[in-house]
Structure formats: C-alpha cells, structure tokens
Amino acid sequence: MENTNAYSHLTLEERRIILKGITNGSTKTAIARTIGKDKSTIGKEIKAHRVLVKKCPMPLECSAYRKCVFDRQCAPDCPDYKPFRCPRRDRSPGACNGCPIRGKCRFDKYDYNPEKAQAVYQETLSDSRAGVNLTSSEAKAMADVIGPLLRQGLSPYQILLAHPELDVCEKTIYNYIESGVFHEVAGITAMDLRRQVSRKLPKSKAVSYKKRQDRRYLQGRTYKDYSAYLAENPDVFVTQMDTVYNDEAHGPFIQTFKFVKAGLLFALLQEEKTSSAMLSGINLLEELLGSQLFRKYAHVLLTDRGSEFSAAQAMETAADGSRRARVFFCDPMQSGQKGTLENNHVELRYILPKQTDLRGLGLVDQDALNLVLSHVNSAPVQSLGGKCPLELTAFLYPDLYEKLLAFGIRKIESDSVILKPYLLKNR
C-alpha cells in the first residue's frame, strides 16, 4: 500500500517522535520507518535544526587530546592531530540527545529540539506564503541598509551576516527584491543581485570544442593519478591553479592560485600567457612563502591542460634539483574538477568583468591586484560558516597569513568590502 504520509510536511508530533528516536539512539532509517517518511527527510530535518549547545574547549576537535604533549594547543599541522569523528553525532542519528557518555565528552555537542524546529518551520512557511509583512517605512529602513551593500557587490547572505538586526532570512531578502518591494522606496531591483541568472553553453557552441590529445608532460599527472595520490596522502594540501584574462593577444594575464583548505584566493599579474611566465609565477610564490612553507601549502598543484602549464617538470623542481611540488592536470573540458577555484573566478569577475579593458579599469600592477584580492578574500563565505577566507587563514594557518600580509593582501571590514569594478577607480 502506498504511504500517503511520505510527501506531507513534518508535524510537531512527528518531530517529537524524531527526538525520541535520537534519544534512544535509533538510526535515521528506523525513525523514518516509524513515521512513514524517507530516511533522507529525517537526515535533512536533524541536520537543519540541530543546535550547537556546547563548544569544544580545545581550538580543534582532536581525538588524541588525552596523550597530547603540546598542551592541547591543537593545530591542523600538528603531527599528532587526529580529527575527531563521532558516529552518533556525525552520522546516525545525527545529534547528541540521550548520548550515554555526554557528561564525559569534551567535544562539540548538538541537540535537536522539536518545538524550536517547528517554530522555525512555521516562520519559514509563513514567510513564503503570507507575502510582504512590512510597512513602507520598514521597507525603506531595510532598503537603506542593503542598497549600498548590494551595489558594492555583496550578496544578501553576506549582508545579513554583517547586519543581523535586519532580523529576516536570506530567502526573504531575495523574495522582497524579486517581488519589487524595494523598487519604489529605493530603486532596488533584481538586476542589483550580482548573479541573478546562470546560463549554460549552447550545444551549437559546445560541439565546436575538440578533445585535446594527451602529451608527454601529462604522463603520471592526469586527474586519475591525482585522485590516486590523494587517496594515499589524504592530509596533503592542495592548491588549484589557472589563468584569467580578457585579451589573449595583449593581456594582462592573472595567474590564480586557490589554497583549498584555507578557502583563499591568491593571484599574480603576468604580461604573458606562456609556460615560462607561469613557471616564473611558481618561482615567485616559492620565494614569497619560503621553501618550507611552499612545500607545505603548494605541495600539490592541480591545473587545467592549457599550454601555459606544460612545463610540469620545471614547476615540480626546485632550484637545487629536488622535488618541491607535484603537478596534476584536470581531464579535458572538466573545469569542475577544480571547481572551488572556478567559483572564486566568478567573484573575481564581479570586479574585473569580461569584455572590459582590464588596464583601463585600473589593473596596472600587482598592488592593484592585491587590492582586488583583499576585497574578494574579505567577503564572508557561507561554506566557511560565515567567516571570510582571510579570517579562516589567520586562525588555522597563521604562517601563511603573515606571508600574505607582508605581500600586501589585507583584511577589509565587512561593510567596506566592494565587489564592483569601481573598486580600482578609488585607489
């Protein structure tokens, strides 16, 4: 018989049953079977509404803390660091309610509360169905806050992080903008959103591309080799590398680097898009970081198969002939394999849009590029828990942060972050 409850919304009583299941240590599958839902529904409900009720007193959750000889000053590069994983908290059922060792546990504790979960659900439901719950004066006051920041290129998520007093959710801001709530009071429209529409490449254009032939420098450096290397060395640091430009004939060219674990974008300005220019960029990065830090943070370089990156062996080899890095290449036409860097390129393009004269825009030297990087890396990122890449780097990788600071990349206050082309005009 078909389960008629499978596609209905969770009720408060069902949420209380979920809490009972968590407390008893039941699996998500067992809880789902009890209330007639799919187990993915239970997993999403618990993950969305569980709340951190007690923070781990150590800087990081390390399962080797009992034998720690470093006074429990946890850091990712500690040789004894072992990330803590709790099967009950992190897998199933997904929260700490009823955990028998809760009193002895030193790690982050998350609780699920059905009444609070129901209240959040009701608020979201009401917000999506009731229309605009604002007076014109309230709309004007809200628009006065978000308008200037939208025009600086910030997203509603980043604005709400800096202005919790707005007391609405991110979806509400989008709904208000797209329904024209702020148009009459402040002239804000959907066109002020920095990424309103995403477009796919038409098939008629896609078929004009041809798969590149593998060359000798790719041997042992394909994406399959990269995946195998990471499987054997799961804790290694990965840096993704690419090139951004508007005028292939005359430049300038931006050699980009993404320190993946730190979520941070670094870049160097180049006058040529050649293998020798990209090699000089690698050498400059090593000079900036120093040999030891370069081998730590740029140990693995993942890039695409552009001809400017064909000097793979030279990029891997230090001046003394020793190996300083491992270079790997994405599969042809698979830029998503270095997707975190591609996402940063989208942010870079807010300030340096395509089909513009980058030099005319103000990108004339490395100092100008450092200003761009400072603003891009100071914008809060949802996947980083609302922190900006520079904050995360300063906390987790202070040695890397100090090198970037000395190079000229600095943190910008959240309300002063500008992700628009006029940034370079104000230098």
N, C-alpha and C positions, 0 to 999 in steps of 0.2 A: 504494500500500500504506500502511496506517495506521502511523504512527510509534508503536511501543509504549513508547518511552522518554520520550515527551513529558510524561507525568504522574508520572514517578518522581522521587524526590529526587536532588539532585546528589551525585555521589560525589567522593572525593578526587581520583581520576584526572581526572574532568571539570573539577574546579576547577583542576587543573594545566594543562589544555588552555586554560581561560579565561585564566590568567596568560600562557600562551604567545601567545595571541591579542592580549592587551593589549600585551605587549612588542613584538610585530610591528606594532602599530598597526592591527590589524584592526577592523572595525566590529562592533557587537553583533550585527547580523544575520548576519554571516559566522561569528562564533563560535557563534551559536545553530544555524546550519545544520550546522556541523561536529559538534556533539554531540547533535543531534536535539532541541533544545529551542526554545521560543518566545523571541523576542528580548526580550520583557518580563521573562522569567525571568532572563536574563543581566543585564539592566539593574538589576533589583532586587538580584541577588546582589552585583554590584560595588558598588552604592551602599550596601548594608547592611554590607559587610565591608571596604571600603577604609578605610585609617587615615591620619590626618594625620601625616606623618613629618618635615615641616619647615615651620615657620610663616614667613610673610612678615615681614621685619624692619620694614616700614612699618606704621603704625596701620591703614591700609586698603589694599586692593589697587587701585592706580591705574595705568592703562596710560600715563599722561602723566608718569610719575615722572622720566624722563630729562631733560625740559625744565622741571622743577619750579623755581619761583622762591621757594617758601615753605619751603625746607629740608626738603622731604618730610614735613611735618607734616600728613598727609592728614586731611581732614575732609569730610563729605558736602556742606557748603555752599561748599566751595572752588570758585571759578568755573572752574578748570581740571580739576576732578576728573572722571575718566572710569573707571567701574568696569571692572576687568579681566575679560575672558572668554577662557577657553582652550577651543578646540573639542575638543582631545584630552581634557583633564581634565574639562570640564563637560558634554560631550555624548557623543562616542563615540571610544574605548571607555569612558572614564569614570575612568581612573586614569593615573598618571604613569610606571608601569613602562616602561622602554625608550625614554623620550622622548629624541630626539636632542639637544635643547637643554637638557636637565635641568641640566647643570652651570652654565649661564649664567642660568637662570631665577631670578628673585628672589621669585616668588610662592608661595603655599601649594602643597605637594606631597603628593599622596595615593598610597599604594601599596596594591596588593592582594596578600595573602599566602594561598595556598590552604591551607596547613597550619593557619594560625590561623583561617581561615574555617571549615574542617572541625571544628576543636576547639570553636568557638562553636556550630556547628550541633549537634554531638554533645551538648554541655551542655544546649542548649535542648530537644533531643529527649528526653534522659534526664530532665530536669526535668518535662516534660509527661507522661511515661509511668510513671515509677518511683514516683509517689506522694510521701508525705511523708518526706523524708530528714533528720529531726530527732529528737533525743531530747527528752523532756519538759522538761528543764532548758534546752535550747537554745531550745525554743519559748517558754518563759516569759521568757527573757532578751530574745528578739526582740520579744515582745509588750509588755514593759515599755518598750521604746523607741517602738514605733509606736502603742501605745494612746493615750497622751496627745495625740500629734500628730494622730491621726485625729479625736479628739474636739474638737480645735481647728479642724477643718475642712480640714486639709491632705490632699492626695491621696498615694497610695503613691509616685508619681513624685517629688513634692516632698520626701517624707520620705527617700527613697533618695539624693537629691542632697545632703542635709544629713548623712546617715549612711551613707557608703559602706562602713563597717565591717560592715554587715549582710551584705554580700557575696552578695546574691541579686538577681535581676532583678525588674522591676516586675510581670511576669506571675506570677511565683512568689508574690509577696505577695498578689495577688488570688486565686490558687488556694488558698493557705493560709486566707485569710479565708473564702472561699465554701465551702470544704470543712469548715469548723468547727475547724481546727487550733488556733486561739487562743481558742475559746469556753470550753473547760473551764479553761484556765490563766489567762485574763484577762478573760473575758466579752465578747470582741470578736466581733461578728457582721457579716454583710453589711450590716445596717442602719446600721453605723457608716460605711460608704462614703458619701460625700456625694452621689453621683449614680449610684445603683445601677440605676435603671430610667428610661428615657426613654419618654414616651407621646406619641402623635400625636393631633391633634384629631379627634374622631369626625366622620364625614361628616354625621351628623344635625345637628351644630352648625355645621360648616363652611359648609353651604349657607345658613345664616341671614345670612351676610355678603353685602353687595352692593358691587359695584364703584363707587368714588366717581367723580363726574364731574370732569373737568379744569376748573380755574378759571383766571382770567386770570393770577394770580400764578405759575402753572406754565409759562406760555409761555416757551420758551427755557431752561427749568430742569428738564426731565424727565431721567430716567435715561439716555435715549438722548443727550441733549445733554451730560450728564456724561461719558459714555463717549467722545464725540467730543472734548470738551475735554481729557480725559486723553491721548488719542491725539496731540493737538497739543502737549501740555505734560506729557510723561511724568515729569519730575522734580519736579512740584509736590507740596507737602504737602497731604494730605487729612485733615480732621477730621470724624468722624461724630458726629451729634447726635441725641438722643432725650429722652424723659421717662419716669421711673419713679415709680409711686405705688401706693398701696393703696386709698385712699379718695378717689374722684374728686370727691366733694362738699366735703370738708373738708381734703384734703391730709394731710401736706406733700407737695410735688412735688420730685423730684430731676431737674434738668436735666443730662444726662450728655453728656460730650464724650470721644471716643476719638481721641488723636493716633496715627494708624495706624502710621506708620513707627517711632515710639518704642514702640508697644505699650502705651501708658499711658492709664489712665482718669482723667479729671478730672470733677468734678461741682459744681454749685451748688444750694443749697437754696432753693426757691421756695415762697411761700404760695399762689400762684395758678397755674392752668394756662391762661394766656391768652397771646395774641400779644404783649401789652405786657410781660408778665413774662419771656417768653423773649427778647424784644429787650433788656430790661434785663440779662439774663444775658450776652448777646453783648457789650453795652457794658462790663459788669464784667470780662469776660475780656480785652477790649482794654485796659482800664485796668490790669489785673494784669500783662499781658505788655508793655505799651507798644505804641505804634502800629507800630513797625518789626517787632517780633517777632510781633505779631498777624498782620500781612500775610504773614509768612513761614510760620508754623505753622498758621494758620487761614485760609489763602488760599482753600481750597475747603471748604465746609461741605456735607455730604451728610446729609439727614434724611428722615423719612417725611412723609406728607401730612396729618398731624394739623393741626387748625385753629389750634393754638397756634403753629405755624410759618408762618402765612400771610403775615406781614409781611416777605416776602422782600426787597423793595427796601430797606426800612429796615435790615434786617440787613446788607445789602451795602454800605450807605452810611455813611461816617464823618461826624463832626460838622461837618467843613469842606466836606461835599458831595462829596468824592472817593470812588472805589470802594475799599473796604478788603477785600472778600471776594467770592467767587462762591458762591451758594447753589443747590443742586440737590436734587431730590426723587426718592426711590425710586418704582418703579411700585407701584400699589395691591396690597396684600396680599403684598408681596415684601420682607419684613424681612430676608431672607437677603442682599439687596443691600448691606446694611451689617452683615454677619454678624459681623465682629470685635467690634463694639460689643455685639451681641446676646449673644455669648459672655461678655463682661465683665458683662453684666446677670445672667447665671447665677451668677457669682462674687459679685456684689453681693447676690443673693438668699440666699446662704448666711448672711449676716449680717443682712439685712433681708428675712426671708421674707414671702411673700404671705399675705394674710388675717390680718395682725397689725396692732396699733396701733403705727405707727412712732414716734409721740411717746412712747407708753408704754414702748416698747423703749429709748428714750433718744435718739432722733434729734430733738433740740430746737433745734439751732443748727448753724451752719457748722462750728464746731470739732468737733462730734460727727461730722459727715460727713467732715471731714478725717481723723479717726482711722480711719474705715472705709476711706477711700481709701488711707491709709498702709499698712494691712494688706493690702488687695487688691493694691496695686502692689508689695508686698514679697514676694509669693509667687512662687517660681520657675515659669517657663513653659517647657514643652518646646519649643515653636516658636521660642523665643528662645535655644535652646541651653543651657537650664538657668539662665539669668540671669533676674532679676526685672525688670519694666519700669523701676523706678527706677534700677537699675544700668545698664541699657542707655541710658536717657536721660542719666544723668550722664556716661557715656563719649562718646556720639555728639552729644548736644545739651546741653552744659553751660549754655548761656544759658537754655534752657527750664527745666532742672533747678533753677537758682538761683532763678528766679521762683516755682516751685512750693514750694521750701523756705521761701522768705520768706512764702508764703501760709499755711504750716502743714502741709504734706504732707512726711513724713519717712520714711526707710527703717527698717524694723523687722528685727531679727535673725531669721534663718530659723526658729530653734527657738521664737521668741516670737510668730510670726505666728498670729493667731487669725481663723478664718473661720467663726465661730459667733455666734448672736445675743447671747450673754452678754458679748461684747466691750464693748458700750456700758454694761453694768451695772457694769463695773470701772473706769469713768472716775474 
